[in-house]
């Protein structure tokens, strides 16, 4: 696969910033969009825009067909089932919305909603929810709040010196009272890929459900939720070169059928009454109350097709080559990489600390060279505390990056301490 021409498919990258060609190394925050995605969203609004699954007119029919075809494309990207009553992908407003949906639904089950079928999701005092020290706040906080609401106990996996989740501790961390294990597939700080197999095996051994944060894995490597044997997973379209405002919740079909709804309103109810509880639709409609982000999903479907055409193995290999160059940041005096220092078992998300210089100053310095990176705690404060820091700088790759762009960042960072007179 030849990646040299891909940059030309991203019109936003054809500009200068502060007199320098733009080098965009912030894809872990949000990826840029290829022309095919931008055109798909625009064309939908020009030709087909209408509400889906409601209305019998031609535009509504075309919109509904495009909506469901896009859901199927996204499902294929992650190895999920779609169509003919087998849908395993729920459309949400984003990964954060997906995880909150799930935590809220578990909370509703804990209050007796959903009947006997939903009892498997109910929690109470003495039950345990397991997360890790590497979690994004969008994983940590919804399940921390769920524990507080139900009286369950929150436990967590620790990290090793490289910031990898200590998966080998699964037998000690996951116990007989564990009901949920919510874990990241790839850390948005360290870039480390979690060894999921022992965690999933132990969770299922004790009857616990595994919830996977796949935001940083789906855009960068082959992902198959069936092969991973997880029960639920969440990810966002905007990190996989699709639009903002749309994300996804994967769930095994039998689990989605048993899970009570979390949001209520139009399109998710089959029969509504004044004198008795409503009868809700089958999934995924049960979890898709209100007006859906139709144009955004259609753009996400195009992005999924585009990624599958590239081949996710090819994407991963391309980004590995750039990661190898980014890791040279660790060779600079006074620079520490937070995470694995070799390209194995990680993606091209490289966080680093420059001794004696605040991350915001580092970010502004490299921005003056036209290089965009992330600064802050990246919505993952516990993992920063693990490294004894409050914040860091983060460079993260996409399919449009080149080894030369990684070299440009390394060169810029090598000048930071001298510029701020701390070397």
N, C-alpha and C positions, 0 to 999 in steps of 0.2 A: 504494500500500500504506500503510495507516494503522498506525503503530507505537505510537501512544499507549497502546493497550490491552495491549501485549505484556508490560509489566512485571507485570501482574496474573497472568500465567501462571507466575510464579516465586515460590513461597511463601516462599523464604528471604529475599527482598528486602522482605517485609512485616514489618520489625522496626526497632527503634532501636538504635543503638550509641552509648554514652556520651551518651545523651539526645538524639541527632540521628537523623533518618531515614538508614538505610543507603544510602550511595552506593558501589556496587561497581565499581571501575575496575581490576580485576585479572584480566580474562578471558584475557589472554595466558598466565597461569599455569594457570588452570582456569576454565572457564565454569560458570555456574550452570545448573540443570536445570529445564526446564519441567515442569509437572504431568503432561503426557502421557508423558514419559520416566520419571518417578518411578513413575507408575501401571503402566506397561508392565513394569518390572522386578518390582514387587511382585506384579502379577497372574500373571506367569510362575511365581514361586515358590509362589503360592497354588494354581495349577491344573495346570501342565504340567511341573514340574521333573523332568527325567530326563537321563541321558546321551545325547548325540547320536551318530548313526552307529553305535550299538551297542544291541542289544536289539530284540526284535520286538513288545514290548507297546505298548499304545495311547499311554501317556505318552511313551515313547521316540520313537514315530512323530510325535507332535505337536511334541515338542521339536526333532526333526531338521528338520521342515518349517519351523518358526518360525526356526530358526537359519539355514537356507539362504535363506529369504525375506529375512531381515535382511541377510545378506551381499549379496544382489542390490540391495537399496535403497541400501546404502553405495556399491556399485559405480556405480549410476546417478548418484549425487551427483557423482562425480569423472570420469565419462565412461569408465568401465572396462567390460569385458565380464564377464558372469556367466551361469552356467547352461549346460546341454547340453555339458559338457566344455570350455567356453570361459572358465572362471573365471580372473580375473586379480587377485583380491584374496585375500590370505592373512590370516587372523585371528591376531593376536599379543596379547601382554600390554600393548602400548603402542608408541609410535613408537620409543622407545629400544630396546625388544626387537626391533622390525623391523629397525633399522639394525644391531644386533649380530648378528641372524640372518644378514643379508646378508653382513656382513664375515666371519663365521665360515664361511659357505658358500663364499665366495671363497677363504678360507684352506684349506678342505678340498679344493677343486678344485686349489689350488696344490700339494697333497700327492698329487695323482693320483687323488683320489676322483671318482667320477662318470664315469670313462672318457673316451673321445674327445670326446663331446658337451660335456663340461665344460671342455675345454682352453681354450675362449674366456675363461673366468673366471680362469685360473691366472696368478699373478704370480711374478716372480723378480727377482734383482739386475739393475738396469738399467731395469726398468719403473718407471712413475711413477703416482702417485695425486695428483690435484689436488683441493684444497678451497679455502676462502677465509678471509680474516681475519674474516669476519662469522659464522662457523659457531657454532652451539650445540655444547656439549661432546659431545652425543649423536651429532653427525656427526663432529666432529674426532677424538675419542678412539678409536672403533672402527676408523676407517680409518688413524689414526696407528699403532695397534697392529698392524693388518694389514700395514702397510709394515714395521714392525719384525720381524714374524714371517717375512716372505717375502723381505726384503732389498730391497724396492722403495723408491723415493725419494718423500717427500712434498713436493709443491710447493703454492703457494697464490696465489690472486688477491689483490691489494691492494684498498684502498678509497680513494675520493676524500674530499674534505673533509667531505662530508655523510654519509659512511659507506656510500655505495653501492658495490657490487661493480663493479670496473672491467672490465665485460664486453668492452669494446673491445679489451682486451689478450688476448683468447682466442687469437689467432694466436701470441703470444709465450709464453703460459703453458702452453698445451696443445700438446704436441709429438708426434713420431712414436712415442715410447715410452710415451705416456700410455695407461693401460688403464682407469682409472676417474676420473670427475669427480663428486664428491659436493658438492652445492651447495644453499644455502638458496633457497627461492622468495621468502620474505619474512623479513627479519631480526626476531628477537624482541626486539632492542634498539632499532634505529633505525626499524622499521616500513617500511623501504624495500623496494619490490618489485624483484626482480632482473630485469634485461633478459636473459632466458634464450636468446633466439633465436641470437645469435652464439656463445654457449657451446655449445649443443646442436649447432649446425651444425658447428663446428670439432671437437667431440668425435667426432661420427659420421664426419667426414671422415678422421680418423686411426684409426677403428675402436674408439674408446673407448666405454664404457658410462656413461650419465648417471644418477646417483642423486639424486633430489630430496627435500629436506626440505620437506614441504608442511604442517607443523603449523600455521603461522600464516597460510596462504593458504586452506585448505579451509573454515574457519569464516567467512571474511570477504569472499570474492569468488568469482565463477564460476571453477571449475577443471575442465579437461578434459585428462587426461593424454595421450590420443591426439593431441589438437591440439597440445599442448606438445612432443610427440615425445620424451618422456623414456622411459628404459628401466625404471627402478624408481622408486618413491616411497614415503615413509613418512609417516604422520600418526596422530593420537590421537583417540579418541572424546571424551575429557573436555573437549577444547578446542572441540568442535563441539556442545556442549550435551548430550552423552551421558554415560554412566557412566565412572568411572575403571576401570582394570584391563583395558582392551581397546584395541587399536590395529590398524593395518593396514599391510600391505606390498603395494603394487601392483607387478606385473611383467608385461611382455609375455608372452603365453602361451608362445611358443616359448622364451623365456629361462627361465621357470620350469620348463619341461619338461626343460631341459638342466642346471639348477642342482642340485648335490648337496644333501642335507639337512644341517641344522645341529644339530638336536636329535633325540634318538632315544628311542623308547618306544612306548606304545600308540597305536593308531589311524593311525600313519604307515607301517606296514609291511604289505606284502601277504603275504609268506612269510618266516618266520624259521626258521633252521636252527642246529644245533650245530656242524656240520662245514664250513659255507661261508657266505659273506656273505649277508645278507638281500636280499630283493627289495622295494623300497620302492614305496609308492603313487604314483599320479600326483598332480601338484599340483592343488589347494592342500593336500590331505591330507598330502602328503609333508612339509610344513613345520609341521604342526599336531599335534605329538606331545603326548600326555597329555590330560587333561580340559580342555575348552575353557571360556572364560568365556561361557557360554551366555546367562544372563540379561543380562549386560553388553552382548553383541552385539545382543540383541533391543532393549534400550534404545537402542543406537546406531542401529539401523535406524529406530526411531521418530523419533529426532533428525534423521536424514537426510531422512526424509519431511517432517518439520516444516519444515526449512530449504528444501526444494524447494517446499513450498507457499508459503512466504514469498517465494521467488524470490531467488536469490543476487545478481542485479543490484539488487534492491530493498534487500537487506541492505547491500550495498556503498555504495549511495547514502545510506542512513540514517546509516551510520557516518561517511561523508565529512563530513556536516554537523556531527557532533560533533567530528570531528578538527579541523575549522577552528577551533572554539572552544578546544580543548585547546592548539592551537599558539600561542594568546595567552600561554601561559606564557613564551614567549620575549620578550615585551614587558616583563616584570618585571625591574627592575634586579637584577643579580647572578645571574640565572637563564640557563643555557645549555641549549639543546635539542641532544641528540645525535641527529643525523639530519636529514632534509629538513625545512625550515621552512615549506614550503607543502604543501597537501593532495594535490597531484598526485603520482602514482607512489608512493604510500605507503598504509598502512592506519592505523587509529586506535591504534597503539601508539607512545606518545610518552615517551621517556626524557629525563631532564633532570638537571642538576646545579645545586645552590644553593651559590653561592660562600660559603665560610666555615662551612658547616653540614654535618655528617655526614649521609649519606642516611638512616641509621637514626633520627636525630633528626627529620629532615623527615617520615619515615613516621609516627613516633609523634605528631607535632604534627597532621598532617592526620587521623590516626586518631581523635584526640580530638574532631574535628569530624564523626565518623561516616563518613569517606571512606577506603576501602580501596585502597591502591596497593601496588606491589611495591618492595622495597628490596634492594640487593645487586648482584652482577655478572650476575645473570640467567642463570647457566650459560653465559656467553659472555665469558670474560676477555680474549681477544685483541682483540675490538672495543673494549672499554673501554680497553685500553692504547693503541689507535689514537687515542683522544681524550684520552690522558694521565691517565686515571682508573683507579681500582680498582673503584669501585662507582658506582651512580646510583640515582635514583628512576624508577619507570616507571608511567605510567598507560596502561591499555589498555581499549578499548571493547568492548561487546557489543550485541546487538540490543535489550537492555532499557534501555540508557542513554539519557539525554536531553541536549539542549544545556544545560539548566539545571544538570545535574549536573557537566558540564564547567566551567561558570562557577563552581560552588561550589569546585571544586578550585583553579581559578585564584585565586579570592579568598583561599582558605586559604594557598596558597603565597606570595601577595603579603605575608602577615603574618609569614612564617617568620624572615626575617633581622632584623626588628625585635624579634621575641620573643626571639631568641637574642643580641640586642644586637651584631650584626655589621654593621649597615647604617651 
